[in-house]
């Protein structure tokens, strides 16, 4: 009998496990999800909020789960396309009329402080309110 060893490409925690010991699986079958140990925030800002936003700017991050704690972070990157353009089904306006819709642009924010996972369990999907500190010139 052969045994299979599965090696993860990243450090993390197994979540959403869909396989049990002894099950037969086909190649390519999703078995589980790995949630990385490194945490970050992807905030969907309105395009009108991005004018003075730049990589490296400091961010105060409030997480609804921990209302008395303000986490520190910084803007790591601003995505080069809107959420609508990079979705599986981008909206198409077949009517021919033009309606201007403010787009949402994903901005990746990384934590700049060490977060103790025993004290603060930050989980994908949590509600977060980021405030980017923008210097006025």
GUDRENVEX-219803 format. One record per atom (N, C-alpha, C): residue number from 1; residue in three letters; atom name; x, y, z. Coordinates in Angstrom, 3 decimals. Each point is the difference from the previous one (the first is absolute). Layout:
BEGIN
n:res:atom:px:py:pz
NUM:ALA:CA:X:Y:Z
...
! end
This chain:
BEGIN
n:res:atom:px:py:pz
1:UNK:N:0.837:-1.173:0.000
1:UNK:CA:-0.837:1.173:0.000
1:UNK:C:0.884:1.239:0.000
2:UNK:N:-0.361:0.998:-0.825
2:UNK:CA:0.745:1.246:-0.077
2:UNK:C:-0.663:1.053:0.881
3:UNK:N:0.833:0.837:0.575
3:UNK:CA:-0.496:1.121:0.775
3:UNK:C:0.390:1.275:-0.728
4:UNK:N:-0.822:0.996:0.116
4:UNK:CA:0.254:1.271:-0.669
4:UNK:C:0.424:1.044:1.013
5:UNK:N:1.011:0.736:-0.356
5:UNK:CA:0.441:1.100:0.841
5:UNK:C:-0.363:1.288:-0.724
6:UNK:N:-0.700:0.888:0.696
6:UNK:CA:-0.397:1.276:-0.591
6:UNK:C:0.819:1.098:0.646
7:UNK:N:0.700:0.765:-0.818
7:UNK:CA:0.807:1.103:0.513
7:UNK:C:-0.671:1.309:-0.382
8:UNK:N:-0.116:0.878:0.988
8:UNK:CA:-0.638:1.295:-0.224
8:UNK:C:1.011:0.996:-0.543
9:UNK:N:-0.438:0.865:-0.904
9:UNK:CA:0.911:1.011:-0.549
9:UNK:C:0.244:1.170:0.955
10:UNK:N:-0.821:0.119:1.069
10:UNK:CA:0.136:1.091:0.965
10:UNK:C:-0.273:-0.513:1.403
11:UNK:N:0.476:0.751:1.012
11:UNK:CA:-0.349:-0.292:1.386
11:UNK:C:-1.407:0.498:0.250
12:UNK:N:-0.767:-0.764:0.757
12:UNK:CA:-1.350:0.456:0.301
12:UNK:C:-0.785:-1.045:0.763
13:UNK:N:-1.299:0.223:0.052
13:UNK:CA:-0.920:-0.869:0.705
13:UNK:C:-0.970:-0.609:-0.992
14:UNK:N:-0.271:-1.304:0.141
14:UNK:CA:-0.955:-0.664:-0.880
14:UNK:C:-1.405:0.418:0.408
15:UNK:N:-0.788:0.384:-0.993
15:UNK:CA:-1.383:0.405:0.233
15:UNK:C:-0.858:-0.598:-1.110
16:UNK:N:-1.264:-0.204:0.262
16:UNK:CA:-0.904:-0.517:-1.032
16:UNK:C:0.408:-1.368:-0.502
17:UNK:N:0.417:-0.874:0.897
17:UNK:CA:0.470:-1.336:-0.383
17:UNK:C:-1.160:-0.830:-0.563
18:UNK:N:0.190:-0.539:-1.195
18:UNK:CA:-1.038:-0.798:-0.659
18:UNK:C:0.432:-1.440:-0.227
19:UNK:N:1.000:-0.448:0.720
19:UNK:CA:0.521:-1.348:-0.207
19:UNK:C:0.238:-0.651:1.367
20:UNK:N:-0.203:-1.279:0.059
20:UNK:CA:0.229:-0.755:1.228
20:UNK:C:0.940:-1.165:-0.289
21:UNK:N:0.632:-0.513:1.017
21:UNK:CA:0.924:-1.121:-0.123
21:UNK:C:-0.725:-1.174:-0.661
22:UNK:N:0.648:-0.584:-1.004
22:UNK:CA:-0.554:-1.165:-0.684
22:UNK:C:-0.815:0.321:-1.241
23:UNK:N:-0.298:1.290:-0.233
23:UNK:CA:-0.786:0.370:-1.185
23:UNK:C:0.844:-0.130:-1.261
24:UNK:N:-0.645:-0.379:-1.076
24:UNK:CA:0.647:-0.006:-1.310
24:UNK:C:-0.312:1.336:-0.666
25:UNK:N:1.006:0.642:-0.538
25:UNK:CA:-0.210:1.282:-0.678
25:UNK:C:0.624:-0.053:-1.390
26:UNK:N:-0.567:0.768:-0.889
26:UNK:CA:0.511:0.099:-1.362
26:UNK:C:1.036:1.122:-0.069
27:UNK:N:0.955:-0.100:-0.916
27:UNK:CA:0.964:1.094:-0.162
27:UNK:C:-0.734:1.310:-0.293
28:UNK:N:0.445:1.068:0.647
28:UNK:CA:-0.603:1.309:-0.209
28:UNK:C:-1.179:0.297:0.908
29:UNK:N:-0.415:-0.971:0.825
29:UNK:CA:-1.123:0.216:0.913
29:UNK:C:0.437:0.909:1.142
30:UNK:N:-0.730:1.116:0.251
30:UNK:CA:0.349:0.846:1.144
30:UNK:C:-0.224:-0.757:1.304
31:UNK:N:1.006:-0.048:0.851
31:UNK:CA:-0.087:-0.745:1.254
31:UNK:C:-0.247:0.904:1.203
32:UNK:N:0.595:1.196:-0.019
32:UNK:CA:-0.138:0.939:1.103
32:UNK:C:0.523:1.353:-0.452
33:UNK:N:-0.173:0.978:0.857
33:UNK:CA:0.509:1.351:-0.245
33:UNK:C:1.071:0.277:1.047
34:UNK:N:1.072:0.634:-0.413
34:UNK:CA:1.031:0.409:0.948
34:UNK:C:-0.116:1.502:0.213
35:UNK:N:-0.236:0.398:1.241
35:UNK:CA:-0.046:1.419:0.351
35:UNK:C:1.399:0.370:0.471
36:UNK:N:0.666:0.934:-0.702
36:UNK:CA:1.378:0.341:0.363
36:UNK:C:0.111:0.607:1.393
37:UNK:N:1.146:-0.208:0.641
37:UNK:CA:0.253:0.597:1.308
37:UNK:C:0.145:1.513:-0.108
38:UNK:N:0.550:0.461:-1.121
38:UNK:CA:0.149:1.435:-0.220
38:UNK:C:-1.376:0.581:-0.325
39:UNK:N:-0.352:1.080:0.679
39:UNK:CA:-1.308:0.608:-0.237
39:UNK:C:0.167:1.371:-0.650
40:UNK:N:-0.983:0.393:-0.788
40:UNK:CA:-0.032:1.306:-0.637
40:UNK:C:-1.453:0.352:-0.262
41:UNK:N:-0.226:1.203:-0.478
41:UNK:CA:-1.341:0.487:-0.292
41:UNK:C:-0.043:0.405:-1.461
42:UNK:N:-1.072:-0.365:-0.685
42:UNK:CA:-0.265:0.530:-1.335
42:UNK:C:-1.234:0.869:0.142
43:UNK:N:0.194:1.317:-0.112
43:UNK:CA:-1.094:0.965:0.153
43:UNK:C:-0.408:0.498:-1.385
44:UNK:N:-1.287:0.023:-0.259
44:UNK:CA:-0.510:0.470:-1.291
44:UNK:C:-0.410:1.462:0.112
45:UNK:N:0.958:0.895:-0.297
45:UNK:CA:-0.260:1.426:0.080
45:UNK:C:-0.676:0.480:-1.282
46:UNK:N:-0.806:1.058:0.130
46:UNK:CA:-0.579:0.634:-1.182
46:UNK:C:1.136:0.659:-0.771
47:UNK:N:-0.119:0.024:-1.311
47:UNK:CA:1.067:0.597:-0.814
47:UNK:C:0.207:1.468:0.353
48:UNK:N:-1.031:0.668:0.486
48:UNK:CA:0.110:1.407:0.387
48:UNK:C:0.798:0.193:1.286
49:UNK:N:0.270:-1.073:0.727
49:UNK:CA:0.777:0.089:1.238
49:UNK:C:1.490:-0.249:-0.223
50:UNK:N:0.403:-0.324:-1.217
50:UNK:CA:1.379:-0.434:-0.260
50:UNK:C:0.952:1.099:-0.457
51:UNK:N:-0.498:1.209:-0.233
51:UNK:CA:0.811:1.053:-0.605
51:UNK:C:1.353:0.195:0.685
52:UNK:N:0.020:0.036:1.325
52:UNK:CA:1.249:0.258:0.725
52:UNK:C:0.530:-1.226:0.729
53:UNK:N:-0.590:-1.166:-0.271
53:UNK:CA:0.435:-1.228:0.662
53:UNK:C:1.219:-0.568:-0.724
54:UNK:N:1.013:-0.377:0.769
54:UNK:CA:1.250:-0.522:-0.562
54:UNK:C:0.481:-1.198:0.814
55:UNK:N:0.824:-0.799:-0.647
55:UNK:CA:0.644:-1.130:0.677
55:UNK:C:0.844:0.531:1.154
56:UNK:N:-0.051:-0.699:1.146
56:UNK:CA:0.813:0.360:1.155
56:UNK:C:-0.685:0.921:0.992
57:UNK:N:-1.176:0.548:-0.344
57:UNK:CA:-0.682:0.894:0.936
57:UNK:C:-0.528:-0.789:1.202
58:UNK:N:0.076:0.594:1.201
58:UNK:CA:-0.475:-0.692:1.198
58:UNK:C:-1.530:-0.121:0.018
59:UNK:N:-0.473:-1.069:0.652
59:UNK:CA:-1.435:-0.271:0.073
59:UNK:C:-0.362:-0.406:1.424
60:UNK:N:-1.082:0.565:0.520
60:UNK:CA:-0.604:-0.470:1.249
60:UNK:C:-1.083:-0.996:-0.387
61:UNK:N:0.044:-1.185:0.597
61:UNK:CA:-0.924:-1.075:-0.368
61:UNK:C:-0.854:-0.350:1.213
62:UNK:N:-1.314:0.177:-0.140
62:UNK:CA:-0.934:-0.407:1.053
62:UNK:C:-0.724:-1.245:-0.477
63:UNK:N:-0.022:-1.007:0.842
63:UNK:CA:-0.696:-1.250:-0.312
63:UNK:C:-1.196:-0.087:0.937
64:UNK:N:-1.196:-0.218:-0.564
64:UNK:CA:-1.227:-0.020:0.798
64:UNK:C:0.085:-0.947:1.193
65:UNK:N:0.713:-1.105:-0.155
65:UNK:CA:0.122:-0.989:1.075
65:UNK:C:0.741:0.563:1.213
66:UNK:N:0.930:0.932:-0.243
66:UNK:CA:0.817:0.579:1.074
66:UNK:C:-0.176:1.523:-0.009
67:UNK:N:-1.153:0.504:0.464
67:UNK:CA:-0.312:1.431:-0.141
67:UNK:C:0.907:0.943:0.780
68:UNK:N:0.701:-0.483:1.033
68:UNK:CA:0.851:0.879:0.806
68:UNK:C:1.450:0.021:-0.478
69:UNK:N:0.309:-0.770:-1.033
69:UNK:CA:1.380:-0.099:-0.493
69:UNK:C:0.106:0.624:-1.382
70:UNK:N:1.001:0.847:-0.182
70:UNK:CA:0.305:0.544:-1.329
70:UNK:C:1.327:-0.609:-0.432
71:UNK:N:-0.047:-0.795:-1.054
71:UNK:CA:1.197:-0.642:-0.536
71:UNK:C:0.704:0.968:-0.943
72:UNK:N:1.299:-0.154:-0.122
72:UNK:CA:0.804:0.855:-0.881
72:UNK:C:0.381:-0.769:-1.258
73:UNK:N:-0.076:0.687:-1.130
73:UNK:CA:0.357:-0.619:-1.268
73:UNK:C:0.488:1.042:-0.978
74:UNK:N:0.208:-0.447:-1.245
74:UNK:CA:0.382:0.919:-1.069
74:UNK:C:-0.504:-0.525:-1.326
75:UNK:N:-0.199:0.918:-0.942
75:UNK:CA:-0.436:-0.374:-1.340
75:UNK:C:1.152:-0.737:-0.677
76:UNK:N:-0.258:-1.230:-0.425
76:UNK:CA:1.039:-0.753:-0.712
76:UNK:C:-0.141:0.149:-1.507
77:UNK:N:-1.244:-0.028:-0.487
77:UNK:CA:-0.193:0.134:-1.441
77:UNK:C:-1.425:0.427:-0.312
78:UNK:N:-0.145:0.615:-1.165
78:UNK:CA:-1.309:0.381:-0.527
78:UNK:C:-0.169:-0.766:-1.300
79:UNK:N:-1.062:-0.800:-0.080
79:UNK:CA:-0.208:-0.853:-1.169
79:UNK:C:-0.148:0.840:-1.265
80:UNK:N:0.481:-0.512:-1.108
80:UNK:CA:0.015:0.739:-1.266
80:UNK:C:-1.284:-0.157:-0.810
81:UNK:N:-1.037:-0.594:0.603
81:UNK:CA:-1.307:-0.063:-0.651
81:UNK:C:-1.082:0.012:1.068
82:UNK:N:-1.201:0.395:-0.405
82:UNK:CA:-1.101:0.043:0.978
82:UNK:C:-0.467:-1.409:0.306
83:UNK:N:-0.714:-0.132:1.100
83:UNK:CA:-0.554:-1.291:0.373
83:UNK:C:-0.922:-0.536:-1.078
84:UNK:N:-0.761:0.893:-0.668
84:UNK:CA:-0.925:-0.421:-1.049
84:UNK:C:0.758:-0.565:-1.210
85:UNK:N:1.102:0.613:-0.373
85:UNK:CA:0.768:-0.465:-1.163
85:UNK:C:0.687:-1.330:0.242
86:UNK:N:0.357:-0.285:1.265
86:UNK:CA:0.724:-1.233:0.279
86:UNK:C:-0.919:-1.118:0.520
87:UNK:N:-1.332:0.239:-0.014
87:UNK:CA:-0.919:-1.040:0.461
87:UNK:C:-0.244:-1.017:-1.111
88:UNK:N:-0.523:-1.166:0.370
88:UNK:CA:-0.284:-1.030:-0.996
88:UNK:C:-1.059:0.450:-0.993
89:UNK:N:-0.952:0.781:0.466
89:UNK:CA:-1.079:0.488:-0.852
89:UNK:C:-0.069:1.517:0.067
90:UNK:N:0.873:0.688:-0.766
90:UNK:CA:-0.025:1.459:0.048
90:UNK:C:-1.344:0.517:-0.534
91:UNK:N:-0.525:1.085:0.592
91:UNK:CA:-1.282:0.519:-0.453
91:UNK:C:0.085:0.536:-1.423
92:UNK:N:-1.011:-0.288:-0.772
92:UNK:CA:-0.093:0.500:-1.374
92:UNK:C:-1.275:0.801:-0.110
93:UNK:N:0.094:1.185:-0.559
93:UNK:CA:-1.170:0.828:-0.201
93:UNK:C:-0.401:-0.108:-1.463
94:UNK:N:-0.960:-0.872:-0.300
94:UNK:CA:-0.401:-0.264:-1.380
94:UNK:C:-1.035:0.995:-0.510
95:UNK:N:-0.536:0.844:0.872
95:UNK:CA:-1.062:0.916:-0.387
95:UNK:C:0.540:1.120:-0.879
96:UNK:N:1.217:0.403:0.222
96:UNK:CA:0.582:1.071:-0.791
96:UNK:C:-0.039:1.341:0.711
97:UNK:N:-0.741:0.108:1.066
97:UNK:CA:-0.016:1.253:0.755
97:UNK:C:1.204:0.024:0.934
98:UNK:N:0.494:1.189:0.266
98:UNK:CA:1.189:0.127:0.839
98:UNK:C:-0.398:0.479:1.384
99:UNK:N:0.328:-0.787:0.995
99:UNK:CA:-0.209:0.381:1.388
99:UNK:C:1.347:-0.125:0.693
100:UNK:N:0.487:1.100:0.538
100:UNK:CA:1.298:-0.004:0.671
100:UNK:C:-0.153:-0.632:1.387
101:UNK:N:0.771:-1.043:0.243
101:UNK:CA:-0.022:-0.693:1.289
101:UNK:C:1.394:0.075:0.607
102:UNK:N:0.082:0.490:1.226
102:UNK:CA:1.290:0.072:0.691
102:UNK:C:0.466:-1.427:0.267
103:UNK:N:1.190:-0.308:-0.464
103:UNK:CA:0.547:-1.357:0.132
103:UNK:C:0.715:-0.166:1.336
104:UNK:N:0.141:-1.243:0.414
104:UNK:CA:0.756:-0.349:1.199
104:UNK:C:1.334:-0.590:-0.429
105:UNK:N:1.065:0.469:0.630
105:UNK:CA:1.351:-0.446:-0.330
105:UNK:C:0.588:-0.708:1.221
106:UNK:N:0.412:-1.269:-0.148
106:UNK:CA:0.606:-0.719:1.130
106:UNK:C:1.371:0.570:0.382
107:UNK:N:0.180:0.244:1.294
107:UNK:CA:1.257:0.499:0.548
107:UNK:C:0.463:-0.988:1.065
108:UNK:N:1.219:-0.525:-0.161
108:UNK:CA:0.541:-0.954:0.978
108:UNK:C:0.709:0.767:1.104
109:UNK:N:-0.415:-0.296:1.246
109:UNK:CA:0.575:0.634:1.179
109:UNK:C:0.616:-1.096:0.863
110:UNK:N:1.280:0.155:0.327
110:UNK:CA:0.683:-0.978:0.852
110:UNK:C:0.144:0.576:1.400
111:UNK:N:0.014:-0.885:0.987
111:UNK:CA:0.200:0.411:1.384
111:UNK:C:1.479:0.281:0.219
112:UNK:N:0.303:1.100:0.682
112:UNK:CA:1.399:0.336:0.275
112:UNK:C:0.395:-0.368:1.422
113:UNK:N:-0.955:-0.461:0.783
113:UNK:CA:0.291:-0.452:1.358
113:UNK:C:-0.154:-1.504:0.080
114:UNK:N:0.722:-0.608:0.910
114:UNK:CA:-0.104:-1.440:0.233
114:UNK:C:-1.324:-0.269:0.704
115:UNK:N:-0.783:-0.936:-0.526
115:UNK:CA:-1.301:-0.323:0.585
115:UNK:C:0.072:-1.384:0.618
116:UNK:N:-0.300:-0.070:1.289
116:UNK:CA:-0.012:-1.263:0.720
116:UNK:C:-1.299:-0.737:-0.338
117:UNK:N:0.070:-1.141:-0.729
117:UNK:CA:-1.221:-0.712:-0.385
117:UNK:C:-0.773:-0.570:1.189
118:UNK:N:0.654:-0.145:1.141
118:UNK:CA:-0.689:-0.466:1.204
118:UNK:C:-0.894:1.104:0.575
119:UNK:N:0.427:1.249:-0.186
119:UNK:CA:-0.769:1.137:0.528
119:UNK:C:-1.010:0.523:-1.018
120:UNK:N:0.410:0.068:-1.281
120:UNK:CA:-0.855:0.539:-1.055
120:UNK:C:-0.087:-1.007:-1.145
121:UNK:N:-1.136:-0.653:-0.115
121:UNK:CA:-0.226:-0.940:-1.094
121:UNK:C:-0.581:0.777:-1.181
122:UNK:N:0.861:0.381:-0.931
122:UNK:CA:-0.453:0.739:-1.174
122:UNK:C:-0.246:-1.018:-1.111
123:UNK:N:-1.255:-0.052:-0.443
123:UNK:CA:-0.468:-1.052:-0.895
123:UNK:C:-0.485:0.615:-1.309
124:UNK:N:0.284:-0.643:-1.143
124:UNK:CA:-0.513:0.522:-1.277
124:UNK:C:-1.515:0.193:0.041
125:UNK:N:-0.445:1.147:-0.508
125:UNK:CA:-1.424:0.294:-0.059
125:UNK:C:-0.494:0.905:1.108
126:UNK:N:0.860:0.335:0.962
126:UNK:CA:-0.415:0.890:1.086
126:UNK:C:-0.260:1.402:-0.540
127:UNK:N:-0.888:0.734:0.690
127:UNK:CA:-0.290:1.383:-0.377
127:UNK:C:1.077:0.918:0.564
128:UNK:N:0.561:0.821:-0.883
128:UNK:CA:1.128:0.861:0.345
128:UNK:C:-0.267:1.414:-0.510
129:UNK:N:0.409:0.997:0.782
129:UNK:CA:-0.082:1.394:-0.441
129:UNK:C:1.426:0.563:0.013
130:UNK:N:0.614:0.139:-1.202
130:UNK:CA:1.348:0.570:-0.072
130:UNK:C:-0.059:1.509:-0.224
131:UNK:N:0.909:0.722:0.651
131:UNK:CA:0.112:1.439:-0.229
131:UNK:C:1.431:0.291:-0.417
132:UNK:N:0.159:0.370:-1.269
132:UNK:CA:1.323:0.307:-0.551
132:UNK:C:0.349:1.423:0.365
133:UNK:N:1.191:0.189:0.559
133:UNK:CA:0.456:1.341:0.384
133:UNK:C:0.682:0.642:-1.203
134:UNK:N:-0.663:1.027:-0.523
134:UNK:CA:0.490:0.689:-1.198
134:UNK:C:0.481:1.387:0.402
135:UNK:N:1.227:0.305:-0.387
135:UNK:CA:0.546:1.321:0.293
135:UNK:C:-0.444:0.984:-1.073
136:UNK:N:-0.514:1.125:0.435
136:UNK:CA:-0.377:1.061:-0.940
136:UNK:C:1.226:0.870:-0.249
137:UNK:N:0.272:0.290:-1.267
137:UNK:CA:1.165:0.842:-0.338
137:UNK:C:-0.447:1.396:-0.340
! end
